[in-house]
Amino acid sequence: MRTVITSKYQTTIPKDIRENLNLSINDALEWKIENGKIVVLPTQKNFLKFRNAVKTGSGDIENDIKLSIKLRTERYQ
């Protein structure tokens, strides 16, 4: 596959590569030079390592909203 570098030094990632690597908007790429070749790697999505790290309980949304409004009101008085 071949792409072109634009006047702003940008290029397009071919669709087959995007789909194969599950790349999407705002994903980050790491660029390296190895033995005179450009190597482009998708960076790891580190937030997934925190999966199931925060335990939550069933909560009461109405009371949470009331408490939030009360705290915000007190802060700005």
Rosetta constraint file for C-alpha pairs under 8 A:
AtomPair CA 1 CA 14 HARMONIC 7.38 0.50
AtomPair CA 3 CA 11 HARMONIC 6.46 0.50
AtomPair CA 3 CA 12 HARMONIC 6.38 0.50
AtomPair CA 3 CA 13 HARMONIC 7.67 0.50
AtomPair CA 3 CA 14 HARMONIC 7.61 0.50
AtomPair CA 4 CA 11 HARMONIC 5.88 0.50
AtomPair CA 4 CA 12 HARMONIC 7.55 0.50
AtomPair CA 5 CA 9 HARMONIC 5.34 0.50
AtomPair CA 5 CA 10 HARMONIC 5.37 0.50
AtomPair CA 5 CA 11 HARMONIC 4.90 0.50
AtomPair CA 6 CA 10 HARMONIC 5.21 0.50
AtomPair CA 6 CA 11 HARMONIC 6.34 0.50
AtomPair CA 13 CA 17 HARMONIC 6.74 0.50
AtomPair CA 13 CA 18 HARMONIC 6.44 0.50
AtomPair CA 14 CA 18 HARMONIC 6.34 0.50
AtomPair CA 15 CA 19 HARMONIC 6.07 0.50
AtomPair CA 16 CA 20 HARMONIC 6.01 0.50
AtomPair CA 17 CA 21 HARMONIC 6.10 0.50
AtomPair CA 18 CA 22 HARMONIC 5.76 0.50
AtomPair CA 18 CA 23 HARMONIC 4.90 0.50
AtomPair CA 18 CA 24 HARMONIC 7.26 0.50
AtomPair CA 19 CA 23 HARMONIC 6.43 0.50
AtomPair CA 21 CA 42 HARMONIC 7.87 0.50
AtomPair CA 23 CA 27 HARMONIC 6.35 0.50
AtomPair CA 23 CA 42 HARMONIC 7.81 0.50
AtomPair CA 27 CA 42 HARMONIC 7.52 0.50
AtomPair CA 27 CA 43 HARMONIC 7.71 0.50
AtomPair CA 28 CA 42 HARMONIC 6.12 0.50
AtomPair CA 28 CA 43 HARMONIC 5.70 0.50
AtomPair CA 29 CA 40 HARMONIC 6.46 0.50
AtomPair CA 29 CA 41 HARMONIC 5.54 0.50
AtomPair CA 29 CA 42 HARMONIC 4.48 0.50
AtomPair CA 29 CA 43 HARMONIC 5.50 0.50
AtomPair CA 30 CA 40 HARMONIC 5.65 0.50
AtomPair CA 30 CA 41 HARMONIC 5.10 0.50
AtomPair CA 30 CA 42 HARMONIC 6.10 0.50
AtomPair CA 30 CA 43 HARMONIC 6.14 0.50
AtomPair CA 31 CA 38 HARMONIC 7.02 0.50
AtomPair CA 31 CA 39 HARMONIC 5.85 0.50
AtomPair CA 31 CA 40 HARMONIC 4.68 0.50
AtomPair CA 31 CA 41 HARMONIC 6.56 0.50
AtomPair CA 32 CA 38 HARMONIC 5.86 0.50
AtomPair CA 32 CA 39 HARMONIC 5.09 0.50
AtomPair CA 32 CA 40 HARMONIC 6.40 0.50
AtomPair CA 33 CA 37 HARMONIC 5.46 0.50
AtomPair CA 33 CA 38 HARMONIC 4.77 0.50
AtomPair CA 33 CA 39 HARMONIC 5.98 0.50
AtomPair CA 34 CA 38 HARMONIC 6.49 0.50
AtomPair CA 34 CA 39 HARMONIC 6.80 0.50
AtomPair CA 46 CA 50 HARMONIC 7.81 0.50
AtomPair CA 47 CA 51 HARMONIC 7.39 0.50
AtomPair CA 50 CA 54 HARMONIC 7.83 0.50
AtomPair CA 59 CA 64 HARMONIC 7.81 0.50
AtomPair CA 60 CA 64 HARMONIC 6.13 0.50
AtomPair CA 61 CA 65 HARMONIC 6.11 0.50
AtomPair CA 62 CA 66 HARMONIC 6.30 0.50
AtomPair CA 63 CA 67 HARMONIC 6.04 0.50
AtomPair CA 64 CA 68 HARMONIC 6.07 0.50
AtomPair CA 65 CA 69 HARMONIC 6.18 0.50
AtomPair CA 66 CA 70 HARMONIC 6.14 0.50
AtomPair CA 67 CA 71 HARMONIC 6.11 0.50
AtomPair CA 68 CA 72 HARMONIC 6.09 0.50
AtomPair CA 69 CA 73 HARMONIC 6.01 0.50
AtomPair CA 70 CA 74 HARMONIC 6.20 0.50
AtomPair CA 71 CA 75 HARMONIC 6.19 0.50
AtomPair CA 72 CA 76 HARMONIC 6.49 0.50
AtomPair CA 73 CA 77 HARMONIC 6.34 0.50
